[in-house]
Amino acid sequence: MAKRRTDSRGRVLKKGESELSDGTYRYRYSLPNGKRCYKYAKTLDELRKKENEIDTSKVYGIRADSDSVTLNQIADTWFNLKKGLKDNTYQNYRYMYDFFVRPDLGNCRVKTIRHSDVLGYYNTLVDERGLKPTTIDNIHTVLHQVFDLAVQDGYLRTNPSDNALKHLKLARNLETEKKRALTREEQDIFLNYLSRNHQYHHWYPIFYIMLNTGMRVGEITGLRWEDVDLENGFINVNHTLVYYNHSKNGCYFNIHTPKTKAGERTIPILNGVREALEQEWQFQQDIEVECTVQIDGYTDFIFVNRFGNVHNQNTLNKALRRIARDCNEDIISKSRGKSTVTLLPRFSCHSLRHTFATRLCEAGVNMKVIQEVLGHADFGTTMNVYTDATKDLQQREFKALESFLNDESRDDT
């Protein structure tokens, strides 16, 4: 019978265990692919704890080589494999991970990351970096998918980011700010100000059309004259203009097809939209400006700046903020001390799309028609808009009823 191996203290060593010349210990084992791996420890008890971790990992299907793999390595694999995304979406994912995750949590060994670590990381983003819920949402979108890959490839048993974002929002009351549509009164104030203000009048056509078609900002800025059929009365939406930071050559425009099939659609032209298009054409004739840019083979864009180049979302949103600011100052100056006046809220291009959707719901337009006109791939998105719109409408109607009843009671006295 072979003599059993022991260490310098007479303890029997198991298969794969050995005591080194400096008194430390080593455990040798092999991966399924035949590759030899080693674990080291100062004591035999410490070494056997590591052996138990390896055995437990095998039971749960965790890869034995997961100890040295970092979250960044998993993320790099995920980015290399990720296909089917629009380039601007992909680059946004890369930016979110590289800027926020890679220097911090990304350096941790993926096997050691727990749910509490992810939650603590999100808390740090809020407390120390002052990030908004929408930004953390975007980071979580990427991070959760990277952890999913780690689970699928056998580095983790479960995804440690599951429910972490939900926990954070509930604990801190950080619900993402609800999209707000302009009320009918605010919409009228906005359009009336644009129509009569000399400084901002040139913005009237594009913002009026956004308010009355529900087109996304990339769809309206990428709209060409050939996409508009005035004779038959419809706008053909078949592409979108995007401006983003590319991985190598910086920021520039590209033309993308819609993200979903539902994004390709036709939108009926209302009379006001027709007039706004004609107004834009006439304005460009008067100041002698025309489209001078070609993007991915597309040209003859309808809405261009004084240099003949296309607009981007940032430019339009900045214009909306200036318009709202000056409009409110005008209202206040003319209020003559009135205690209650209606002012424009802070809103964006997407608010104009949401406002159009709300007007459709308030008008009782068929839900399927609303979904098709807005280009919603998911009917649930349309239903959410409808629910919010009808809820707000009910509240306004009941306030009007309350005011009416109060007036009636005063008349009776």
Buried (B, 14 or more C-beta within 10 A) or exposed (E): EEEEEEBEEEEEBEEBBBBEEEEBBBBEBEEEEEEEBEBEBEEBEEBBEBBEBBEEBEEEEBBBBBBEBBBBBBBBBBBEEBEEEBEBBBBBBBBBBBEBBBEEBBEBBBBEBEBEBBBEBBBEBBEEEEBEBEBBBBBBEBBBBBBBBBBEBBBBBEBBBBEBBEBBBEEEEBEEEEBBBBBEEBBEBBBEBBEEBEEBBBBBBBBBBBBBBBBBBBBBBBBBEEBBEEEEBBBBBBBBBBBBBEEEEEEEBBBBEBEEEBBEBBBEBBEEBBEBBEBBEEBBEEEEBEBEBEBEEBBBBBBBEEEEBBBBBEEBBEBBEEBBEBBBEEBEEEEEEEEEEEEBEEBBBBBBBBBBBBBBBBEEBEBEEBBBBBBBBEEEBBBBBBEBBBEBEEEEEEEEEEEEEEEEEEEEE
